[in-house]
Structure formats: structure tokens, C-alpha cells
Amino acid sequence: MASKVQRQQAISKLVAKHAVTNQPQLVDLLAADGIAATQATVSRDLEDLGAVKVRVPGGETVYAIPEYEPARIAPEDQLRRVMGEWVAEVRKSGHLVVLRTPPGCAHVVASALDRSGIPGLLGTVAGDDTLLCVAEESVGGEALAEKLRDLAGLS
């Protein structure tokens, strides 16, 4: 019998590997890996892990588990993939840059940007489909917006 930590690690891996749309599907995937769990247990585990539902291209919603590893730097190819997949618009105003995403996806892009180590990006604030990026004064919003447009393939 898997411990709670082992089960939650398995859930994290399964959610990262498969497009998991509902809890019964996750119970089945766990069972295929030899881990017995009820839907209620999986529900609690998803809550503990901070899992959220995000809309993917095609309109379907799937579970995602935001990573909280502040010391981990996102590689640029991963950032380009996230930005290219989720960012629809980049606009600037002064030292601020506003990015638009599909509904429910802004936090995914914000997390990747916060871990990116992009020079001149002080931080992000994410809503549902919009995120605000704050540029350092020495860099400015125009230069940051251009870098973000390039990463998103919008240049």
C-alpha cells in the first residue's frame, strides 16, 4: 500500500504526463500503476497538491499542479513553449507589460516567468486570463514587452 506522500508523488507525475480531465480517470491511472485510491482520497490529494483545472487548446479542461520551487530556473525552451502556447497578446504601458491568455491560464505563464530569471523582470501578478509583468526601471516596459513578444512568437 502506497503512503500518502508516494500517492501524491504519483498523482503529480500522472497529471504532468497525461491530460487528466476528471478524478475517476486519475483513480484509474493510479490503479494501473498499482496504487489503490478512492475518488474521495484523490480529491483530497489534489487539494493538498494545489491542483487547478486549466483550459487546454481545444477547450477541454485538465488538472495541472503549479510547481512551487522558487530556486528552480525555468529553461528558455520551456519558457518559449509555455509562452507560445498560452500568450495571445502582449501590451505595454510605461514599466508595465500586460499579457493576455485563455481563461484560467494566466497563473501558468506567470509561474514560468517568475522562475525564468529574465533580466529586467521584477515580478508578475496573475489573474484569470491576464497577467501584469513589472519591468525594472533600467530596462523599461518597451524592451521587456519586446522580449516577451519574441518568447511568445508574436514578434
N, C-alpha and C positions, 0 to 999 in steps of 0.2 A: 504494500500500500504506500503510495507516494505521500510525502509530507506536504503541508500547505505551501512551503517555500518551493519545493520541487514542482508541485502542481502549477503554481503561479509562474514559475520559470517556463514550464512547458506551454502555458497559455500565451505568454509573451512571444515565444518562438513561433507558435502556430498562427497567431494574429499577424506577425510580421511576414510569415511565409504564404499564408492563404488569405483570400478575400472572404473573411468570416462575416456573414450578414446577420446571424442570429445566434442565440445561446444554445439551442438544441444542436445546431451544426457544430458548435465548439465542443459540446459534450461528446458528439460522435467522433470528432477528430482526436480528442483526448483518449477515448476508448480504443481507437485504432493504434494509439501509442501505448496501450496497456495501462492507462490511468482511468480508474472509475471515479466519476463525479456526477452529482445530481445537478439539475439546472439551477436550483437554489444556491448550491455551493459555487457554481461557475459565476452566477450573478454577483455573489459577494466578492469573489476573487477579482472580477472585472472592476468592481467598485474600488477595492483595495489598490489595484494597479493604476487607477485613474483613467481607465479606458474611456474613450469617447467614440461616438459614431461620426464618420466623415463621409461626405458625398464624393464618389469617385466618378471619373468620366463615364458617361452612360447613365448617370442618375442614381445608381444603386448606392446604398449606404453600407459601410463596413466598419468593423471595430478597428481602432488604432490606439496604441498605447504611447502617449508622449514620453519621450526619454527625458529624464532629468539628470543630466550629467554635465554640470556647468564647466568642468575642466576639459571635457571632450570637445575637440575641434572637429567641425564637420568638414570633410574634404571638399574641394571645389567642385569635383564632378558630381558629388551627391547634391550639393547646393544647386548646381545648374539643373539637375534632374527635377528637384523639388520646385525650383522657381519656374522652369519651363512648363511643368505640368499644372501648376496651381495659380500662377500670377497672370492676370488678364490685362492689367493696366498699371502704369507707374506714372505718378504726377508729383511735382514738387511745388513747395511754397516756402521760400526762404530757406531755413535749415531743416525743414521737414519734408519727408517724402511719404506719399500715401500710395499703398499698394492695394489693389482690388483682387479678390479671389472668389471662387464659387462659395456659396453659403456653407458655413461650418468648417472652412479650410484655413482661415487666417492664422490660427494658432500653430498649425503645422509649419507654415512658411516662417512665422515669427521665431519658432524654436530653432529652425535650421539657421536663420540669420543670426540669432543670438549666439549660436555656437560656431559661427563661421570665422570669426576673427577678422572680418573685413575692416581694413584700416579706415578710420573716419566714421564708423557706425557706432554711436554711443549706446543704442538700445532700441527695442521695439515695444509697442503696445498693440495687442491684437484684440479685435472684436470678433464678430461672426464672419463677415466677409470683407473686412477692411483692416489693414494694419498700418500703423504710423511708425515710421523709422526716423530717428533723430540723428542728424549729421553733426559731427564736430564742427566748430566754427571755422577751423583752419581748412576743412575740406569743402563744406557748403553743400546745400541741397542739390544743386545742379550736377556736380561731379558724382555725388552718391546716387542720384537718380539715374545718371548715365550708366554707372557700374551695374545697378540693379536691372536696368533695361537690358543690358548686354547679357547678364546671367539668365534672364528670363527669355532671351531670344526675341526681344521686342525692338531691338535697335534698328 
